[in-house]
Amino acid sequence: MRLAGGPIGERLPEFEGIDLNKAESVRALAAWFLASVIQRSQQWLAVHEADRLKNRVAVWSANVGVPVEHYDSQALATFEEVLGVAWLWVKDDLVPKTLQQALPSYRLTQPRLAAEVTDFHAVPEIAAAVQSFVMSRESVPGIYVYFDVGGGTVDGVAFNYLNFRGERRINFYSGKVEPLGVSAIGTALSKGTSAKIDAVTLEGLLKTCAPSTLAEFVQRIRRLVGYVIMTARQKDGRNWQEDASQSADYEKKFIGRLSTSRMRPLIVFMGGGGSNSDWYRQSIESTYKAFQHHNAGVPPYKLVEVPRPKDFIVPKGSADEFIRFAISYGLSFPFGEGPDIGLPSQFGEAEKPRQWTPPGAFNYADSKDYC
């Protein structure tokens, strides 16, 4: 979030005369963190997958997830620069040991990016998260929504999934990230405590906070949900409130407005460690009624988990929850092997249907006075 220009929480302090809030400090720290993760991953594989690497020269590549909102903005260039520097540090085996080393090393390494190719790629996070759904035979083309509830943020997107004879594509209509994750809200409610905050702890804090504070957090979640869904609704020109029992072989004659009980629901995927929280689920679901989405042409939401792929192996010591690993699973695919991606900035609002006018009516707005 600091790389994207949207820091969570208060300003950071100075460290040995270095302002940690400056852009160069944030970039150097982010690059060091990524380089450390890459280096430790390679070392782990060398020990635990030694048989696979025997008599082989490993060719490494990596993907990192970036929220769709940031991926579709000028912030992407910053992410890619930081990724490239981290990759070269590992490649040269020169990962800095201290912040004082990282700052000058970053300045020296950054100019090399234009000439040296790195196999380290930024990928839209939610595109990775829905990889298992998109690649499954059960996936049906249409409009979908995804909310990833993490520790620091809630990342929401709405997308149109297309499948042209096996050629899959995800067109993201909207994307929004807000600092409303489990730890972000929990830390605010507990007044900066250093204790670990998970979904269970957050539920307890929310039950004891002031009603006005709780209402404000619920409203912020709803505004995020409303923005994501209504932006997509304005960009997609189709009717979302379809009769669930209609088919090519059978068509019901119905005059008037459909009731919500008859509509095909809008599938809303939930992911991330905080998606098990009842409070997040209820806050998201309540948006439909609170913001009158029925009157805006939106069908009722149906909250579901992303389907677990058959080849997914639960990491040792982890709970049997695919929702926590959906993004990691999608990022494990080599760059370019996933579906094609369309970004929100590529799609404008759909043209509104023309209003009916009686035959022979004269539109005075189209006339001009040439005198």
C-alpha positions in Angstrom: 0.0 0.0 0.0 2.9 2.4 0.7 4.3 1.6 -2.8 1.0 2.5 -4.3 0.9 5.8 -2.3 -1.8 4.7 0.1 -0.1 3.9 3.4 -2.1 2.3 6.2 -1.8 3.8 9.7 0.3 6.5 11.1 3.6 7.9 9.7 6.7 5.7 10.3 9.5 7.0 12.5 13.0 7.9 11.5 15.6 5.1 11.8 19.2 6.2 12.3 18.6 9.4 10.5 16.7 7.8 7.6 13.0 8.9 7.0 11.2 5.7 6.4 8.2 7.5 4.8 10.2 8.7 1.8 9.5 7.0 -1.5 13.2 5.8 -1.8 13.0 4.2 1.6 9.7 2.5 0.9 11.1 1.1 -2.4 14.3 -0.1 -0.9 12.5 -1.9 2.0 10.0 -3.5 -0.4 12.8 -4.7 -2.7 14.7 -6.1 0.3 11.6 -7.9 1.5 10.9 -9.5 -1.9 14.5 -10.4 -2.4 14.6 -12.1 1.0 11.5 -14.1 0.2 12.9 -15.2 -3.2 16.3 -16.2 -1.7 14.7 -18.2 1.2 12.4 -19.9 -1.3 15.3 -21.0 -3.4 17.2 -22.2 -0.4 14.2 -24.2 0.9 13.7 -25.9 -2.5 17.4 -26.8 -2.6 17.0 -28.7 0.6 13.4 -30.1 0.4 13.3 -30.8 -3.4 16.9 -31.8 -3.8 16.0 -34.8 -6.0 14.3 -32.6 -8.5 17.4 -30.4 -8.8 19.9 -33.2 -8.9 22.2 -32.9 -12.0 20.1 -29.9 -13.2 20.7 -26.2 -13.5 17.6 -24.4 -12.1 16.1 -21.6 -14.2 14.1 -19.4 -11.8 11.1 -17.2 -12.4 8.6 -15.6 -10.1 5.2 -13.9 -10.1 3.9 -11.4 -7.5 0.3 -10.3 -7.1 -0.7 -6.7 -7.4 -4.3 -5.4 -6.7 -6.2 -4.7 -10.0 -6.7 -1.1 -9.1 -2.9 -0.6 -8.8 -2.1 -2.8 -11.7 -4.3 -0.5 -13.8 -2.5 2.7 -12.7 0.8 4.5 -12.8 1.7 2.6 -9.6 2.4 -0.5 -11.7 5.7 1.0 -12.9 6.8 1.4 -9.3 5.9 -2.2 -8.5 7.8 -3.5 -11.6 10.9 -1.4 -10.7 10.9 -2.8 -7.2 10.5 -6.4 -8.4 13.3 -6.0 -10.9 15.7 -4.6 -8.3 14.9 -7.5 -5.9 15.4 -10.0 -8.7 18.8 -8.6 -9.6 19.9 -8.6 -6.0 19.2 -12.3 -5.7 20.7 -13.1 -9.1 24.0 -11.4 -8.1 23.8 -12.8 -4.5 24.0 -9.2 -3.2 20.9 -8.9 -1.0 21.7 -6.0 1.4 22.0 -6.7 5.1 21.0 -3.3 6.4 18.8 -0.4 5.4 22.0 1.8 5.1 23.2 -0.7 2.4 19.9 -1.1 0.7 19.4 2.6 -0.2 22.6 3.1 -2.2 22.4 -0.4 -3.6 18.9 0.3 -4.9 20.1 3.5 -6.7 23.0 1.6 -8.3 20.8 -1.4 -9.4 17.8 0.5 -10.8 19.5 1.8 -14.0 20.4 -1.8 -15.0 16.7 -2.7 -15.4 16.5 -1.2 -18.9 19.2 -3.5 -20.3 18.8 -6.6 -18.2 15.8 -8.9 -18.7 14.3 -10.3 -15.5 11.8 -13.2 -15.3 9.9 -11.6 -12.5 6.4 -10.5 -13.3 3.5 -8.5 -11.7 0.2 -10.2 -12.1 -3.3 -8.9 -11.2 -4.0 -10.6 -7.8 -7.6 -11.5 -8.5 -6.8 -12.9 -11.9 -4.6 -15.4 -10.0 -7.2 -16.0 -7.3 -9.9 -17.1 -9.8 -7.5 -19.2 -11.9 -8.9 -22.4 -10.4 -12.4 -21.3 -11.3 -11.6 -20.1 -14.8 -9.8 -23.4 -15.7 -12.5 -25.7 -14.3 -15.0 -27.2 -16.7 -17.9 -26.1 -14.5 -17.1 -22.4 -15.0 -19.8 -20.5 -16.8 -19.2 -17.3 -18.7 -20.8 -14.2 -17.1 -20.4 -11.4 -14.5 -18.7 -12.3 -11.2 -17.5 -10.3 -8.2 -14.5 -11.1 -5.9 -13.6 -9.7 -2.5 -10.3 -10.6 -1.0 -10.3 -9.9 2.7 -6.6 -9.7 3.9 -4.8 -8.5 6.9 -4.4 -4.9 5.8 -6.8 -4.4 2.9 -10.0 -5.5 1.3 -9.5 -5.8 -2.5 -12.7 -5.9 -4.6 -13.2 -6.5 -8.3 -16.0 -7.2 -10.7 -15.2 -9.0 -14.0 -16.8 -10.5 -17.1 -15.6 -14.0 -17.7 -15.6 -15.0 -21.4 -14.8 -18.4 -23.1 -14.6 -18.5 -26.9 -14.2 -22.2 -27.7 -11.6 -22.7 -25.0 -10.0 -19.3 -25.3 -10.6 -17.8 -21.9 -10.5 -14.1 -21.0 -11.2 -12.0 -17.9 -12.4 -8.5 -18.5 -12.0 -6.5 -15.2 -14.7 -3.8 -15.2 -13.8 -2.4 -11.8 -11.3 -2.7 -9.0 -10.9 -1.0 -5.6 -8.6 -1.5 -2.6 -9.3 0.0 0.8 -7.4 -0.3 4.1 -10.3 -2.3 5.7 -8.6 -5.6 6.4 -8.7 -7.6 9.6 -5.5 -6.2 11.1 -6.2 -2.6 9.9 -9.6 -2.4 11.5 -8.5 -4.4 14.6 -5.5 -2.2 15.2 -7.7 0.9 15.0 -10.2 -0.5 17.5 -7.6 -1.7 19.9 -5.7 1.6 19.8 -2.5 0.3 18.2 -1.9 -2.8 20.3 0.9 -5.0 19.1 -1.0 -8.2 19.8 -1.8 -10.4 16.8 -5.2 -9.8 15.4 -7.1 -12.5 13.5 -10.7 -12.8 12.4 -11.8 -14.2 15.8 -10.1 -11.4 17.7 -11.7 -8.8 15.4 -15.2 -10.2 15.9 -14.7 -9.7 19.7 -13.4 -6.1 19.2 -16.4 -5.2 17.0 -18.9 -6.4 19.6 -17.5 -4.1 22.2 -16.8 -1.0 20.2 -19.1 2.0 20.1 -22.2 1.6 17.8 -21.3 4.7 15.8 -17.8 3.3 15.2 -19.2 0.0 14.1 -21.7 1.7 11.8 -18.9 3.7 10.2 -16.8 0.6 9.4 -19.9 -1.2 7.9 -20.7 1.8 5.8 -17.1 1.9 4.5 -17.3 -1.7 3.5 -20.7 -1.0 1.8 -19.2 1.9 -0.2 -16.4 -0.4 -1.5 -19.0 -3.0 -2.5 -21.3 -0.5 -4.1 -18.4 1.1 -6.1 -17.2 -2.2 -7.4 -20.6 -3.6 -8.4 -22.2 -0.4 -9.8 -19.1 0.6 -11.8 -19.3 -2.8 -13.5 -23.0 -2.5 -13.9 -22.6 0.8 -15.8 -19.9 -0.7 -18.1 -21.8 -3.8 -19.0 -24.8 -3.2 -21.2 -26.6 -6.5 -20.5 -29.6 -7.2 -18.3 -28.2 -8.7 -15.0 -31.7 -9.5 -13.6 -32.3 -12.7 -15.6 -35.0 -15.3 -14.8 -33.1 -18.3 -13.3 -35.6 -20.8 -14.8 -35.3 -19.5 -18.4 -33.5 -21.8 -20.9 -33.1 -22.2 -24.6 -35.7 -25.0 -24.6 -38.2 -23.4 -22.2 -39.2 -19.8 -21.9 -41.7 -18.5 -19.3 -44.0 -15.7 -20.2 -43.7 -13.1 -17.6 -45.1 -9.6 -17.6 -43.9 -7.1 -15.1 -40.9 -7.0 -12.8 -39.1 -10.1 -11.6 -39.0 -10.8 -7.9 -35.6 -11.4 -6.4 -36.6 -15.0 -5.6 -36.8 -15.7 -9.3 -33.5 -14.1 -10.4 -30.3 -15.8 -11.2 -28.0 -14.5 -8.4 -24.8 -12.5 -8.8 -22.0 -14.8 -7.7 -19.7 -13.1 -5.2 -16.5 -15.0 -4.5 -14.9 -14.5 -1.0 -11.2 -15.1 -0.4 -8.4 -14.3 2.0 -7.9 -15.1 5.6 -10.6 -12.7 6.8 -13.3 -14.1 4.5 -14.4 -16.5 7.2 -15.5 -13.6 9.4 -19.3 -13.4 9.7 -19.0 -9.6 10.1 -17.4 -9.1 6.7 -19.9 -11.4 5.0 -22.9 -9.7 6.6 -21.5 -6.3 5.8 -21.1 -7.2 2.1 -24.5 -8.9 1.9 -26.3 -6.0 3.6 -25.1 -3.7 0.8 -27.8 -5.0 -1.5 -30.7 -3.8 0.6 -29.0 -0.8 2.1 -28.0 0.6 -1.4 -31.2 -0.6 -3.1 -29.3 -2.5 -5.7 -32.5 -4.3 -6.8 -33.8 -1.0 -8.2 -30.4 -0.5 -10.0 -30.8 -3.6 -12.0 -28.6 -5.9 -9.9 -29.7 -9.4 -8.9 -29.3 -10.7 -5.3 -25.7 -11.6 -4.2 -24.7 -15.2 -3.6 -21.5 -15.4 -1.6 -19.4 -18.5 -2.4 -15.8 -19.7 -2.1 -13.6 -20.2 -5.1 -13.6 -23.9 -6.0 -10.6 -25.9 -4.8 -8.6 -27.4 -7.7 -7.9 -31.1 -7.6 -4.1 -30.7 -7.9 -3.9 -28.4 -4.8 -1.8 -29.8 -2.0 -2.3 -28.2 1.4 1.0 -26.9 2.9 2.1 -28.8 6.0 1.0 -27.2 9.2 -1.8 -25.2 7.5 -5.5 -25.4 7.9 -7.4 -27.1 5.1 -8.6 -23.8 3.6 -8.0 -23.1 -0.1 -9.4 -19.6 0.3 -6.1 -18.6 2.0 -4.0 -19.9 -0.9 -6.1 -19.1 -3.9 -3.9 -16.2 -5.0 -0.7 -18.2 -4.4 -2.1 -21.1 -6.4 -2.8 -18.8 -9.4 0.6 -17.2 -9.2 2.3 -20.6 -9.4 1.4 -20.8 -13.1 4.1 -19.5 -15.4 3.6 -16.0 -16.6 1.4 -15.9 -19.8 -0.2 -19.3 -19.3 -3.4 -17.9 -17.7 -6.4 -16.3 -19.4 -6.1 -13.0 -21.3 -6.8 -9.9 -19.2 -8.7 -6.7 -19.8 -8.3 -3.9 -17.3 -10.9 -1.4 -16.0 -9.5 1.6 -17.9 -10.1 -0.2 -21.2 -13.9 -0.2 -20.7 -16.2 2.8 -20.7 -19.8 3.0 -19.8 -22.2 1.0 -22.0 -24.5 3.0 -24.3 -27.9 3.4 -22.7 -30.8 2.0 -24.8 -32.6 4.5 -26.9 -35.9 5.6 -25.6 -39.0 4.8 -27.6 -40.6 7.8 -29.5 -44.0 7.8 -31.3 -43.8 7.4 -35.1 -43.7 10.8 -36.8 -42.6 12.7 -33.7 -40.3 15.6 -34.4 -37.2 16.0 -32.2 -36.7 19.8 -31.8 -33.3 19.2 -30.1 -31.9 18.0 -33.4 -32.9 21.1 -35.4 -30.7 24.1 -35.9 -31.3 27.7 -36.7 -29.1 28.6 -39.7 -30.2 32.3 -39.8 
